[in-house]
Amino acid sequence: MKFFIDTANLHEIREAQALGVLDGVTTNPSLMAKEGISGKDNIMRHYKAICDIVDGDVSAEVISVDLEGMIREGEELVEIDDKIVVKIPMIKEGVKALKYFSSKGIRTNCTLIFSAGQALLAAKAGATYVSPFIGRLDDISTDGIGLIEQILTIYRNYGFDTQVLAASVRHPMHIIQCAEVGADVMTGPLSAMEALLKHPLTDIGLEKFLADYNKGNS
């Protein structure tokens, strides 16, 4: 399973890259705004800065909701760097845009997926990734992991190449559950990745090992 970090914070991206397990980055307008990045030129420069840090894919989201606008923005985004994947919302015009970009060999990430039907449409339109938002589904007492399983089953049934990118990951158990059901990618915060490192028995064991060493070598 690939690990993407869901942030526009350059420090967090560098930390995840230094950890040695980072495969890519996902961003969205909310994450850009959180970092105080505004204005087209600043946003484009920030995407380039992200691409300069990581080795893998960087999802950059369009703002337009009409086909012509999505195509224009997407074509501008992919000029930034070869790592850019154009992030398209799951709306009617978005599905048309997915088909257009697919026909041009431009990679896409269909975002705001909340149902298997939406994921099926995105795959048929040629999306490179689909992003089901498991955390937001859990927030309304719906089984986000169950949706990941359902989409994976459908894709296997028909041999779709579209990768299932589990988004809105909130905590380490989400990561483990995504790995258990076979998600191709998970994207989440740095805190969720680092939480995988932690276990109280690891801390206790290390403390004892060091104490025993110090006793014999003091």
GUDO-45124 format. One line per field, with one value per residue: residue in one letter; x, y, z of N, C-alpha, C, O in turn. Coordinates in steps of 0.2 Angstrom, whole numbers, plus 5000, padded with zeros to 4 digits. Layout:
REM GUDO-45124
type	c(A/...)
n_c1	c(X/...)
n_c2	c(Y/...)
n_c3	c(Z/...)
ca_c1	c(X/...)
ca_c2	c(Y/...)
ca_c3	c(Z/...)
c_c1	c(X/...)
c_c2	c(Y/...)
c_c3	c(Z/...)
o_c1	c(X/...)
o_c2	c(Y/...)
o_c3	c(Z/...)
This chain:
REM GUDO-45124
type	c(M/K/F/F/I/D/T/A/N/L/H/E/I/R/E/A/Q/A/L/G/V/L/D/G/V/T/T/N/P/S/L/M/A/K/E/G/I/S/G/K/D/N/I/M/R/H/Y/K/A/I/C/D/I/V/D/G/D/V/S/A/E/V/I/S/V/D/L/E/G/M/I/R/E/G/E/E/L/V/E/I/D/D/K/I/V/V/K/I/P/M/I/K/E/G/V/K/A/L/K/Y/F/S/S/K/G/I/R/T/N/C/T/L/I/F/S/A/G/Q/A/L/L/A/A/K/A/G/A/T/Y/V/S/P/F/I/G/R/L/D/D/I/S/T/D/G/I/G/L/I/E/Q/I/L/T/I/Y/R/N/Y/G/F/D/T/Q/V/L/A/A/S/V/R/H/P/M/H/I/I/Q/C/A/E/V/G/A/D/V/M/T/G/P/L/S/A/M/E/A/L/L/K/H/P/L/T/D/I/G/L/E/K/F/L/A/D/Y/N/K/G/N/S)
n_c1	c(5004/5003/5009/5002/5004/4992/4992/4997/5008/5024/5035/5029/5028/5042/5046/5039/5044/5057/5056/5055/5045/5036/5026/5019/5009/4994/4983/4972/4960/4956/4967/4977/4973/4974/4987/4989/4991/4988/4981/4984/4997/5005/5000/5003/5017/5019/5014/5025/5035/5032/5033/5046/5051/5046/5046/5036/5019/5009/4994/4985/4972/4958/4949/4938/4921/4915/4917/4925/4933/4939/4947/4956/4962/4968/4977/4986/4991/4997/5008/5017/5025/5030/5026/5013/4996/4980/4967/4951/4934/4920/4908/4895/4901/4914/4916/4916/4927/4937/4937/4941/4954/4960/4960/4970/4981/4984/4986/4974/4965/4950/4940/4931/4923/4910/4902/4899/4894/4898/4912/4913/4909/4919/4930/4926/4927/4941/4949/4964/4966/4954/4946/4939/4931/4934/4934/4925/4914/4913/4910/4897/4891/4892/4899/4915/4927/4920/4915/4927/4931/4920/4922/4934/4931/4922/4931/4940/4932/4930/4942/4947/4960/4961/4966/4963/4962/4962/4955/4954/4958/4960/4967/4978/4972/4963/4973/4978/4966/4964/4975/4972/4961/4965/4967/4974/4981/4984/4979/4984/4986/5002/5003/4995/5003/5015/5010/5009/5021/5021/5021/5017/5024/5035/5042/5044/5052/5063/5067/5071/5081/5091/5093/5099/5110/5117/5120/5129/5139/5143)
n_c2	c(4994/5011/5026/5041/5058/5070/5085/5102/5108/5111/5108/5097/5088/5086/5080/5068/5063/5061/5051/5040/5033/5038/5040/5049/5065/5072/5086/5100/5113/5118/5114/5121/5134/5133/5134/5147/5150/5159/5165/5163/5163/5161/5149/5140/5140/5135/5122/5117/5118/5108/5097/5097/5091/5078/5061/5055/5055/5070/5076/5089/5101/5106/5121/5125/5121/5119/5111/5116/5125/5116/5109/5118/5123/5111/5107/5118/5115/5102/5107/5111/5101/5085/5076/5080/5076/5078/5084/5080/5085/5074/5076/5079/5086/5084/5071/5071/5078/5069/5059/5066/5070/5058/5053/5061/5056/5061/5061/5058/5061/5057/5065/5067/5056/5046/5035/5018/5018/5031/5029/5019/5025/5035/5026/5020/5032/5033/5037/5039/5038/5035/5044/5039/5045/5041/5044/5055/5048/5039/5049/5051/5040/5029/5016/5018/5010/4999/5003/5005/4992/4987/4995/4990/4977/4978/4984/4974/4964/4968/4972/4985/4998/5008/5015/5013/5026/5028/5041/5055/5049/5047/5042/5029/5017/5017/5017/5004/4996/5000/4994/4981/4978/4980/4992/5002/5014/5025/5041/5052/5062/5067/5064/5052/5043/5043/5038/5025/5020/5019/5010/5004/4993/4993/5004/5001/4990/4995/5004/4995/4988/4997/5001/4990/4988/5000/4997/4987/4993/5005)
n_c3	c(5000/4996/5004/5005/5010/5017/5015/5014/5020/5020/5029/5036/5025/5022/5033/5033/5021/5025/5034/5026/5020/5012/4998/4990/4988/4993/4990/4993/4990/5003/5012/5006/5009/5023/5025/5022/5009/4995/4979/4962/4957/4968/4973/4962/4963/4975/4973/4965/4974/4983/4974/4972/4983/4985/4978/4972/4966/4965/4970/4963/4964/4954/4953/4946/4941/4929/4913/4903/4911/4920/4912/4907/4919/4923/4913/4914/4927/4925/4918/4928/4934/4931/4940/4944/4947/4941/4951/4952/4955/4960/4950/4937/4926/4930/4928/4914/4912/4917/4907/4896/4900/4902/4889/4884/4890/4903/4920/4933/4948/4955/4966/4982/4983/4988/4986/4979/4966/4961/4961/4952/4940/4939/4936/4924/4916/4916/4927/4936/4949/4962/4976/4989/5004/5018/5032/5033/5030/5041/5050/5049/5053/5044/5035/5031/5028/5023/5011/5004/5002/4994/4983/4978/4976/4965/4955/4954/4948/4935/4930/4931/4930/4938/4953/4971/4982/4998/5007/5018/5030/5047/5058/5065/5065/5055/5044/5046/5044/5030/5024/5027/5020/5007/5000/4988/4990/5004/5010/5022/5038/5044/5058/5059/5052/5060/5072/5070/5073/5087/5102/5118/5124/5116/5120/5134/5133/5126/5135/5146/5139/5137/5151/5156/5149/5152/5166/5165/5159/5164)
ca_c1	c(5000/5006/5007/5003/5002/4987/4994/5001/5013/5031/5038/5026/5030/5049/5046/5036/5049/5063/5054/5057/5040/5032/5025/5016/5006/4988/4982/4965/4960/4956/4974/4981/4971/4976/4994/4990/4993/4982/4983/4986/5004/5008/4998/5007/5024/5019/5014/5031/5039/5030/5035/5054/5053/5044/5048/5030/5013/5007/4988/4983/4965/4955/4944/4932/4916/4913/4921/4931/4937/4943/4952/4961/4966/4971/4982/4990/4994/5002/5014/5021/5030/5028/5023/5007/4990/4975/4962/4944/4928/4915/4902/4894/4906/4920/4917/4918/4934/4941/4937/4946/4961/4962/4961/4976/4987/4985/4983/4969/4962/4943/4940/4924/4919/4906/4898/4902/4892/4903/4919/4912/4909/4926/4934/4925/4930/4948/4953/4970/4964/4948/4947/4934/4933/4932/4933/4919/4908/4913/4907/4889/4889/4893/4906/4920/4931/4916/4915/4934/4930/4915/4925/4939/4928/4920/4936/4943/4927/4930/4949/4949/4966/4960/4969/4958/4966/4958/4956/4951/4961/4960/4970/4982/4968/4961/4978/4978/4960/4964/4979/4969/4956/4969/4967/4980/4984/4980/4982/4982/4991/5008/5002/4993/5008/5019/5006/5010/5027/5021/5018/5020/5029/5041/5045/5046/5057/5069/5070/5075/5087/5096/5095/5103/5117/5121/5122/5135/5144/5144)
ca_c2	c(5000/5017/5031/5048/5063/5074/5092/5107/5110/5109/5105/5090/5084/5085/5075/5061/5061/5059/5045/5035/5028/5043/5039/5055/5070/5075/5093/5102/5121/5119/5113/5127/5140/5132/5136/5154/5150/5161/5168/5158/5162/5158/5142/5136/5140/5130/5115/5116/5117/5101/5092/5097/5088/5071/5057/5052/5059/5076/5078/5096/5101/5111/5125/5126/5116/5118/5106/5120/5127/5111/5107/5124/5122/5104/5108/5122/5111/5097/5110/5113/5096/5078/5072/5082/5072/5083/5081/5082/5083/5069/5079/5077/5089/5081/5064/5072/5080/5063/5056/5071/5070/5051/5052/5064/5053/5065/5057/5061/5059/5059/5066/5067/5049/5043/5029/5014/5020/5036/5026/5015/5030/5038/5021/5020/5038/5033/5040/5035/5036/5038/5045/5038/5049/5036/5048/5059/5043/5037/5054/5051/5033/5025/5011/5020/5004/4994/5006/5003/4984/4987/4997/4985/4971/4980/4985/4967/4961/4971/4973/4992/4999/5014/5014/5016/5030/5030/5048/5057/5045/5051/5039/5024/5011/5018/5015/4997/4994/5000/4989/4974/4976/4980/4999/5004/5020/5029/5047/5055/5067/5065/5061/5046/5039/5043/5035/5018/5019/5019/5004/5005/4988/4995/5009/4998/4985/4999/5007/4990/4986/5003/5001/4984/4990/5005/4993/4983/4997/5011)
ca_c3	c(5000/4995/5009/5003/5015/5015/5018/5010/5024/5017/5035/5037/5019/5023/5039/5030/5016/5029/5037/5021/5018/5008/4991/4987/4992/4991/4993/4991/4992/5010/5014/5004/5013/5030/5025/5020/5002/4990/4973/4957/4956/4974/4973/4957/4966/4981/4971/4963/4980/4985/4969/4973/4989/4985/4972/4969/4963/4969/4968/4963/4963/4950/4957/4942/4941/4922/4909/4900/4916/4923/4907/4907/4925/4923/4908/4917/4933/4923/4916/4933/4935/4928/4946/4946/4945/4942/4955/4949/4959/4957/4948/4930/4922/4932/4924/4907/4912/4918/4901/4892/4902/4901/4882/4883/4894/4909/4926/4937/4955/4956/4973/4985/4982/4994/4985/4974/4960/4959/4960/4945/4934/4938/4933/4917/4913/4915/4932/4938/4956/4965/4983/4994/5010/5024/5038/5033/5030/5048/5054/5049/5055/5038/5035/5026/5026/5019/5004/5001/5000/4989/4976/4976/4973/4958/4951/4952/4944/4928/4928/4930/4932/4943/4960/4976/4986/5004/5009/5025/5035/5053/5064/5063/5064/5048/5040/5046/5041/5023/5022/5028/5014/5001/4997/4984/4993/5009/5012/5029/5041/5047/5065/5059/5050/5066/5077/5068/5076/5094/5106/5125/5125/5113/5124/5140/5131/5125/5142/5149/5136/5139/5158/5157/5145/5157/5172/5164/5155/5168)
c_c1	c(5004/5004/5008/5001/4997/4988/4997/5007/5020/5035/5036/5028/5037/5050/5044/5041/5055/5062/5055/5051/5035/5032/5022/5012/4999/4986/4975/4965/4960/4963/4978/4979/4973/4983/4995/4992/4987/4985/4986/4993/5007/5006/5002/5014/5024/5018/5021/5036/5038/5033/5043/5056/5052/5046/5042/5025/5011/5000/4986/4976/4963/4950/4937/4927/4913/4919/4927/4936/4942/4949/4958/4965/4971/4978/4988/4994/4999/5009/5019/5027/5026/5025/5016/5001/4985/4969/4955/4938/4923/4908/4901/4900/4913/4921/4919/4925/4939/4942/4942/4953/4964/4964/4968/4982/4988/4982/4979/4967/4955/4942/4932/4920/4916/4902/4901/4900/4897/4910/4918/4912/4916/4931/4933/4927/4937/4952/4959/4969/4957/4949/4941/4936/4930/4930/4927/4913/4907/4909/4900/4887/4888/4899/4910/4924/4927/4915/4922/4933/4926/4918/4930/4936/4925/4925/4940/4938/4928/4937/4951/4956/4966/4962/4964/4963/4961/4960/4952/4952/4962/4965/4974/4978/4965/4966/4978/4972/4961/4969/4976/4964/4959/4969/4974/4985/4980/4983/4979/4987/4997/5007/4999/4998/5013/5016/5008/5017/5027/5017/5021/5025/5035/5045/5048/5052/5064/5072/5074/5081/5093/5098/5100/5110/5121/5123/5129/5141/5146/5151)
c_c2	c(5006/5022/5038/5052/5068/5081/5096/5110/5107/5105/5098/5085/5082/5079/5068/5058/5058/5052/5039/5031/5032/5041/5044/5060/5071/5082/5094/5110/5122/5119/5119/5133/5139/5135/5143/5155/5153/5165/5163/5157/5159/5150/5137/5135/5135/5123/5113/5114/5110/5096/5091/5093/5080/5068/5055/5057/5064/5078/5086/5097/5107/5115/5125/5120/5115/5114/5111/5123/5122/5109/5112/5123/5116/5105/5113/5119/5106/5100/5111/5108/5089/5074/5074/5077/5077/5080/5084/5080/5078/5073/5077/5080/5086/5075/5065/5074/5074/5060/5060/5070/5063/5050/5056/5062/5057/5062/5061/5057/5061/5059/5067/5062/5047/5037/5024/5016/5026/5033/5022/5020/5033/5033/5021/5026/5038/5036/5036/5033/5038/5038/5045/5041/5045/5039/5051/5054/5041/5042/5054/5044/5028/5022/5013/5014/4999/4997/5005/4996/4984/4989/4993/4979/4972/4981/4978/4963/4962/4973/4980/4993/5005/5012/5017/5019/5032/5036/5049/5052/5049/5048/5032/5017/5011/5015/5007/4993/4994/4995/4982/4972/4977/4986/5000/5009/5022/5036/5050/5060/5063/5061/5054/5041/5038/5039/5027/5016/5017/5013/5005/4999/4989/4999/5006/4993/4989/5002/5001/4988/4991/5003/4995/4985/4995/5002/4990/4987/5004/5012)
c_c3	c(5000/5001/5006/5010/5013/5018/5012/5014/5022/5023/5036/5031/5020/5028/5036/5025/5020/5032/5033/5019/5014/5001/4987/4991/4989/4994/4991/4993/4999/5014/5012/5008/5020/5031/5023/5013/4998/4984/4969/4957/4962/4975/4968/4960/4971/4979/4968/4968/4983/4980/4970/4979/4988/4978/4969/4967/4968/4966/4969/4961/4959/4955/4953/4942/4934/4918/4906/4905/4919/4918/4906/4913/4925/4919/4911/4923/4930/4920/4921/4934/4933/4934/4947/4943/4946/4946/4953/4953/4956/4956/4940/4926/4924/4929/4917/4907/4913/4911/4896/4894/4901/4893/4880/4887/4900/4915/4930/4944/4956/4964/4975/4983/4988/4992/4979/4967/4957/4957/4953/4939/4933/4935/4926/4913/4913/4921/4934/4945/4958/4973/4987/5001/5016/5030/5039/5033/5037/5052/5054/5050/5049/5038/5030/5023/5021/5012/5001/4998/4994/4982/4974/4973/4966/4953/4949/4947/4936/4926/4927/4933/4937/4950/4965/4981/4992/5007/5015/5030/5041/5058/5061/5062/5057/5043/5040/5043/5033/5021/5022/5022/5007/4997/4994/4987/4999/5009/5018/5032/5043/5054/5064/5057/5056/5071/5076/5072/5084/5097/5113/5126/5121/5117/5131/5138/5129/5131/5146/5146/5138/5146/5159/5154/5150/5163/5171/5161/5158/5171)
o_c1	c(5009/4998/5013/4998/4998/4986/4999/5010/5021/5038/5040/5030/5039/5054/5048/5042/5058/5067/5057/5053/5029/5037/5022/5013/4998/4988/4972/4970/4962/4965/4982/4984/4975/4985/5001/4994/4982/4991/4990/4996/5012/5010/5004/5017/5029/5022/5023/5040/5043/5036/5046/5061/5056/5047/5042/5026/5011/4999/4987/4975/4965/4947/4932/4929/4908/4924/4933/4942/4948/4954/4964/4971/4976/4983/4994/5000/5004/5014/5025/5033/5020/5021/5012/5002/4984/4966/4955/4938/4922/4904/4906/4903/4918/4927/4923/4929/4944/4948/4946/4957/4970/4969/4971/4988/4994/4976/4980/4969/4954/4942/4928/4914/4919/4898/4906/4904/4898/4912/4923/4916/4918/4935/4937/4928/4940/4958/4958/4971/4955/4953/4937/4941/4924/4926/4923/4908/4902/4906/4896/4882/4884/4904/4909/4925/4929/4915/4921/4935/4927/4917/4930/4939/4926/4925/4942/4941/4927/4938/4955/4958/4971/4960/4962/4967/4957/4965/4948/4948/4966/4968/4972/4980/4964/4965/4979/4973/4959/4968/4978/4964/4956/4969/4979/4991/4974/4989/4973/4992/4997/5010/5001/4999/5015/5020/5007/5018/5031/5012/5027/5030/5041/5051/5053/5057/5069/5078/5079/5086/5099/5104/5105/5115/5127/5128/5133/5146/5148/5153)
o_c2	c(5007/5022/5040/5050/5071/5082/5094/5115/5101/5100/5093/5079/5076/5075/5063/5052/5053/5048/5033/5026/5030/5041/5044/5059/5071/5083/5091/5112/5127/5123/5121/5137/5144/5137/5146/5160/5149/5167/5159/5151/5154/5146/5132/5130/5131/5119/5107/5110/5106/5091/5086/5091/5076/5071/5054/5063/5063/5080/5088/5095/5112/5112/5126/5115/5111/5115/5109/5123/5123/5107/5111/5124/5117/5102/5112/5119/5106/5097/5113/5109/5089/5069/5071/5075/5080/5075/5091/5074/5078/5072/5075/5076/5086/5073/5062/5072/5074/5058/5057/5068/5062/5047/5054/5064/5056/5060/5067/5051/5067/5054/5068/5062/5046/5035/5027/5015/5026/5036/5022/5019/5034/5035/5020/5025/5043/5038/5030/5028/5043/5034/5050/5040/5046/5038/5051/5056/5040/5041/5056/5042/5024/5025/5011/5014/4997/4993/5003/4995/4980/4986/4991/4977/4968/4978/4977/4960/4958/4976/4982/4990/5006/5006/5023/5016/5036/5037/5045/5050/5054/5052/5030/5014/5006/5012/5004/4989/4990/4992/4978/4967/4975/4986/4998/5009/5021/5036/5050/5061/5057/5056/5050/5035/5032/5035/5023/5010/5013/5010/5005/5000/4987/4999/5007/4993/4987/5002/5003/4987/4989/5004/4996/4983/4994/5004/4990/4984/5008/5017)
o_c3	c(5004/5003/5003/5014/5007/5024/5007/5011/5023/5021/5036/5032/5018/5027/5038/5025/5018/5034/5035/5015/5012/4998/4981/4997/4983/5000/4986/4996/5001/5018/5016/5010/5023/5036/5023/5011/4997/4984/4971/4957/4961/4977/4970/4959/4972/4981/4969/4968/4985/4983/4969/4979/4990/4973/4963/4966/4974/4961/4974/4955/4960/4959/4955/4944/4933/4920/4907/4904/4920/4920/4906/4912/4927/4920/4909/4924/4933/4919/4920/4935/4933/4932/4951/4937/4952/4944/4953/4956/4949/4960/4937/4922/4920/4926/4914/4902/4910/4910/4893/4890/4899/4892/4875/4886/4903/4914/4931/4944/4956/4967/4971/4981/4993/4997/4976/4962/4951/4952/4949/4934/4928/4931/4922/4907/4909/4920/4934/4947/4954/4976/4988/5003/5018/5034/5044/5036/5040/5057/5059/5047/5049/5040/5024/5017/5017/5007/4995/4992/4990/4977/4968/4968/4961/4948/4943/4943/4932/4920/4923/4938/4941/4952/4965/4985/4992/5009/5018/5034/5041/5062/5056/5057/5054/5038/5034/5039/5029/5015/5018/5019/5002/4991/4996/4988/4999/5008/5019/5028/5044/5055/5069/5059/5058/5075/5081/5073/5087/5094/5113/5130/5124/5118/5133/5142/5132/5132/5149/5150/5139/5148/5163/5157/5151/5166/5175/5160/5155/5174)
